[in-house]
Amino acid sequence: MTDLNDFVKKVKQAELKAERSVERAESKAKGIIEMETEAGKRLVESVKREAVLEGERMISKTERVLEKNIRETEAKIKSEMAKIKRSHEKNRGRGIDVVTKILSE
């Protein structure tokens, strides 16, 4: 009978050990899952931050290019306006010369 009682105790102890092992394994698994989830969240946040920074760099570069194009266009317009003004002044003087020449004849 003692052997049977010893056997039953050993079986119960083995069951308890097995249950504790399962609980520890589940706890470790949950911990690993939480760590992986946190790592995943950090990775997503990092990727988001990098995407935002890249977007800001692209916007900044586009703004610089647009500002350069605006300056170049303004310079071309000023140059053309100056040409038109010089041509207009030149032609205005010629018109008076032509009228004077016609009147003097």
C-alpha positions as protocol buffer text, in pm:
chain_id: "A"
residue {
  index: 1
  type: MET
  ca { x: 0 y: 0 z: 0 }
}
residue {
  index: 2
  type: THR
  ca { x: 287 y: 233 z: 77 }
}
residue {
  index: 3
  type: ASP
  ca { x: 425 y: 177 z: -269 }
}
residue {
  index: 4
  type: LEU
  ca { x: 91 y: 273 z: -416 }
}
residue {
  index: 5
  type: ASN
  ca { x: 70 y: 588 z: -199 }
}
residue {
  index: 6
  type: ASP
  ca { x: 427 y: 680 z: -296 }
}
residue {
  index: 7
  type: PHE
  ca { x: 341 y: 624 z: -660 }
}
residue {
  index: 8
  type: VAL
  ca { x: 28 y: 844 z: -632 }
}
residue {
  index: 9
  type: LYS
  ca { x: 232 y: 1119 z: -461 }
}
residue {
  index: 10
  type: LYS
  ca { x: 496 y: 1101 z: -732 }
}
residue {
  index: 11
  type: VAL
  ca { x: 230 y: 1119 z: -1002 }
}
residue {
  index: 12
  type: LYS
  ca { x: 68 y: 1423 z: -834 }
}
residue {
  index: 13
  type: GLN
  ca { x: 410 y: 1589 z: -795 }
}
residue {
  index: 14
  type: ALA
  ca { x: 484 y: 1518 z: -1159 }
}
residue {
  index: 15
  type: GLU
  ca { x: 147 y: 1668 z: -1256 }
}
residue {
  index: 16
  type: LEU
  ca { x: 220 y: 1980 z: -1049 }
}
residue {
  index: 17
  type: LYS
  ca { x: 565 y: 2011 z: -1205 }
}
residue {
  index: 18
  type: ALA
  ca { x: 413 y: 1970 z: -1549 }
}
residue {
  index: 19
  type: GLU
  ca { x: 149 y: 2234 z: -1474 }
}
residue {
  index: 20
  type: ARG
  ca { x: 415 y: 2475 z: -1346 }
}
residue {
  index: 21
  type: SER
  ca { x: 627 y: 2405 z: -1653 }
}
residue {
  index: 22
  type: VAL
  ca { x: 329 y: 2477 z: -1877 }
}
residue {
  index: 23
  type: GLU
  ca { x: 255 y: 2798 z: -1684 }
}
residue {
  index: 24
  type: ARG
  ca { x: 618 y: 2909 z: -1711 }
}
residue {
  index: 25
  type: ALA
  ca { x: 620 y: 2828 z: -2082 }
}
residue {
  index: 26
  type: GLU
  ca { x: 296 y: 3020 z: -2134 }
}
residue {
  index: 27
  type: SER
  ca { x: 434 y: 3312 z: -1934 }
}
residue {
  index: 28
  type: LYS
  ca { x: 754 y: 3311 z: -2139 }
}
residue {
  index: 29
  type: ALA
  ca { x: 553 y: 3288 z: -2460 }
}
residue {
  index: 30
  type: LYS
  ca { x: 337 y: 3583 z: -2354 }
}
residue {
  index: 31
  type: GLY
  ca { x: 650 y: 3779 z: -2263 }
}
residue {
  index: 32
  type: ILE
  ca { x: 807 y: 3701 z: -2599 }
}
residue {
  index: 33
  type: ILE
  ca { x: 487 y: 3796 z: -2781 }
}
residue {
  index: 34
  type: GLU
  ca { x: 471 y: 4124 z: -2588 }
}
residue {
  index: 35
  type: MET
  ca { x: 837 y: 4195 z: -2664 }
}
residue {
  index: 36
  type: GLU
  ca { x: 784 y: 4118 z: -3032 }
}
residue {
  index: 37
  type: THR
  ca { x: 472 y: 4332 z: -3035 }
}
residue {
  index: 38
  type: GLU
  ca { x: 660 y: 4622 z: -2874 }
}
residue {
  index: 39
  type: ALA
  ca { x: 950 y: 4574 z: -3114 }
}
residue {
  index: 40
  type: GLY
  ca { x: 703 y: 4574 z: -3402 }
}
residue {
  index: 41
  type: LYS
  ca { x: 540 y: 4891 z: -3273 }
}
residue {
  index: 42
  type: ARG
  ca { x: 878 y: 5060 z: -3237 }
}
residue {
  index: 43
  type: LEU
  ca { x: 970 y: 4953 z: -3589 }
}
residue {
  index: 44
  type: VAL
  ca { x: 644 y: 5091 z: -3728 }
}
residue {
  index: 45
  type: GLU
  ca { x: 698 y: 5420 z: -3544 }
}
residue {
  index: 46
  type: SER
  ca { x: 1054 y: 5437 z: -3673 }
}
residue {
  index: 47
  type: VAL
  ca { x: 940 y: 5375 z: -4030 }
}
residue {
  index: 48
  type: LYS
  ca { x: 668 y: 5640 z: -3991 }
}
residue {
  index: 49
  type: ARG
  ca { x: 920 y: 5895 z: -3859 }
}
residue {
  index: 50
  type: GLU
  ca { x: 1159 y: 5818 z: -4144 }
}
residue {
  index: 51
  type: ALA
  ca { x: 878 y: 5852 z: -4399 }
}
residue {
  index: 52
  type: VAL
  ca { x: 778 y: 6189 z: -4252 }
}
residue {
  index: 53
  type: LEU
  ca { x: 1139 y: 6310 z: -4259 }
}
residue {
  index: 54
  type: GLU
  ca { x: 1180 y: 6193 z: -4619 }
}
residue {
  index: 55
  type: GLY
  ca { x: 856 y: 6371 z: -4713 }
}
residue {
  index: 56
  type: GLU
  ca { x: 976 y: 6689 z: -4546 }
}
residue {
  index: 57
  type: ARG
  ca { x: 1309 y: 6666 z: -4731 }
}
residue {
  index: 58
  type: MET
  ca { x: 1127 y: 6621 z: -5062 }
}
residue {
  index: 59
  type: ILE
  ca { x: 899 y: 6917 z: -4989 }
}
residue {
  index: 60
  type: SER
  ca { x: 1197 y: 7133 z: -4894 }
}
residue {
  index: 61
  type: LYS
  ca { x: 1383 y: 7035 z: -5211 }
}
residue {
  index: 62
  type: THR
  ca { x: 1074 y: 7108 z: -5422 }
}
residue {
  index: 63
  type: GLU
  ca { x: 1034 y: 7447 z: -5255 }
}
residue {
  index: 64
  type: ARG
  ca { x: 1397 y: 7535 z: -5330 }
}
residue {
  index: 65
  type: VAL
  ca { x: 1358 y: 7433 z: -5694 }
}
residue {
  index: 66
  type: LEU
  ca { x: 1036 y: 7634 z: -5725 }
}
residue {
  index: 67
  type: GLU
  ca { x: 1197 y: 7940 z: -5564 }
}
residue {
  index: 68
  type: LYS
  ca { x: 1491 y: 7912 z: -5806 }
}
residue {
  index: 69
  type: ASN
  ca { x: 1253 y: 7882 z: -6102 }
}
residue {
  index: 70
  type: ILE
  ca { x: 1058 y: 8186 z: -5981 }
}
residue {
  index: 71
  type: ARG
  ca { x: 1379 y: 8392 z: -5950 }
}
residue {
  index: 72
  type: GLU
  ca { x: 1491 y: 8286 z: -6298 }
}
residue {
  index: 73
  type: THR
  ca { x: 1149 y: 8367 z: -6445 }
}
residue {
  index: 74
  type: GLU
  ca { x: 1144 y: 8707 z: -6274 }
}
residue {
  index: 75
  type: ALA
  ca { x: 1492 y: 8782 z: -6412 }
}
residue {
  index: 76
  type: LYS
  ca { x: 1380 y: 8686 z: -6764 }
}
residue {
  index: 77
  type: ILE
  ca { x: 1070 y: 8904 z: -6733 }
}
residue {
  index: 78
  type: LYS
  ca { x: 1279 y: 9202 z: -6614 }
}
residue {
  index: 79
  type: SER
  ca { x: 1521 y: 9148 z: -6902 }
}
residue {
  index: 80
  type: GLU
  ca { x: 1240 y: 9135 z: -7158 }
}
residue {
  index: 81
  type: MET
  ca { x: 1075 y: 9443 z: -7005 }
}
residue {
  index: 82
  type: ALA
  ca { x: 1406 y: 9631 z: -7029 }
}
residue {
  index: 83
  type: LYS
  ca { x: 1441 y: 9527 z: -7396 }
}
residue {
  index: 84
  type: ILE
  ca { x: 1087 y: 9642 z: -7469 }
}
residue {
  index: 85
  type: LYS
  ca { x: 1148 y: 9972 z: -7289 }
}
residue {
  index: 86
  type: ARG
  ca { x: 1472 y: 10037 z: -7482 }
}
residue {
  index: 87
  type: SER
  ca { x: 1301 y: 9947 z: -7809 }
}
residue {
  index: 88
  type: HIS
  ca { x: 1008 y: 10172 z: -7725 }
}
residue {
  index: 89
  type: GLU
  ca { x: 1239 y: 10464 z: -7640 }
}
residue {
  index: 90
  type: LYS
  ca { x: 1437 y: 10407 z: -7959 }
}
residue {
  index: 91
  type: ASN
  ca { x: 1122 y: 10395 z: -8172 }
}
residue {
  index: 92
  type: ARG
  ca { x: 973 y: 10701 z: -8002 }
}
residue {
  index: 93
  type: GLY
  ca { x: 1276 y: 10905 z: -8102 }
}
residue {
  index: 94
  type: ARG
  ca { x: 1257 y: 10778 z: -8459 }
}
residue {
  index: 95
  type: GLY
  ca { x: 893 y: 10874 z: -8487 }
}
residue {
  index: 96
  type: ILE
  ca { x: 977 y: 11234 z: -8399 }
}
residue {
  index: 97
  type: ASP
  ca { x: 1267 y: 11231 z: -8646 }
}
residue {
  index: 98
  type: VAL
  ca { x: 1040 y: 11101 z: -8922 }
}
residue {
  index: 99
  type: VAL
  ca { x: 776 y: 11367 z: -8852 }
}
residue {
  index: 100
  type: THR
  ca { x: 1043 y: 11639 z: -8840 }
}
residue {
  index: 101
  type: LYS
  ca { x: 1193 y: 11514 z: -9167 }
}
residue {
  index: 102
  type: ILE
  ca { x: 854 y: 11508 z: -9337 }
}
residue {
  index: 103
  type: LEU
  ca { x: 769 y: 11856 z: -9214 }
}
residue {
  index: 104
  type: SER
  ca { x: 1103 y: 11995 z: -9320 }
}
residue {
  index: 105
  type: GLU
  ca { x: 1060 y: 11873 z: -9674 }
}
